Amino acid sequence: MKKLGLLLLLGLFLAGCGGASKSEFWQHSTMYKNWDHMNFSMTGYKNPTAETANASQSQGWWGEEIPYIPAQ
């Protein structure tokens, strides 16, 4: 009975990993755009400055902008 339970848990775990592998998160090579982005995300977000805003804009830290179009 224990073996059946362990096999069931293993199967559920592998199914979850398979589903997660298709998510958009895993399609990117890194989580952060560069070291400046990582540094800001870890510590700089508490006190943002105009300099960090300019860096995020010029380096494209936050990905593509998708315009919001309200439903008609």
C-alpha positions in Angstrom: 0.0 0.0 0.0 2.9 2.3 0.8 4.4 1.7 -2.6 1.2 2.5 -4.4 0.9 5.8 -2.4 4.5 6.7 -3.2 4.0 5.9 -6.9 0.8 8.0 -6.9 2.7 11.0 -5.3 5.6 10.6 -7.8 3.1 10.6 -10.7 1.4 13.7 -9.4 4.7 15.4 -8.9 5.9 14.6 -12.4 2.6 15.7 -13.9 2.9 19.0 -12.1 6.4 19.5 -13.4 5.3 18.7 -16.9 2.6 21.3 -16.8 4.9 23.9 -15.3 7.4 23.3 -18.1 5.0 24.8 -20.6 4.6 28.1 -18.7 6.0 31.3 -20.0 8.4 31.6 -17.1 10.6 28.7 -18.4 10.7 30.2 -21.9 13.1 32.9 -20.7 16.8 32.3 -20.3 17.1 34.3 -17.1 14.8 35.9 -14.5 16.6 39.2 -14.5 17.5 41.3 -17.5 21.0 42.1 -16.2 22.9 42.7 -12.9 21.4 46.2 -12.5 17.9 44.7 -12.7 18.7 42.0 -10.1 20.3 44.5 -7.8 17.2 46.8 -8.0 14.8 43.9 -7.5 16.7 42.7 -4.4 17.4 46.0 -2.6 16.7 49.1 -4.7 12.9 48.7 -4.9 12.6 50.2 -1.4 14.0 53.5 -2.5 13.6 54.0 -6.3 15.2 57.1 -7.9 15.0 58.8 -11.2 18.3 57.1 -12.1 16.8 53.6 -11.6 13.7 54.6 -13.5 15.9 55.7 -16.4 17.9 52.5 -16.2 14.8 50.4 -16.3 13.4 52.2 -19.3 16.6 52.2 -21.3 17.5 48.5 -20.4 14.0 47.2 -20.8 13.8 45.5 -17.4 10.1 44.9 -17.4 9.6 43.4 -20.9 7.2 44.4 -23.6 4.5 47.0 -23.0 1.1 45.7 -23.9 -1.4 48.5 -24.4 -4.7 48.1 -22.6 -7.7 48.2 -24.9 -11.1 48.3 -23.1 -13.8 46.0 -24.2 -16.2 47.5 -26.7 
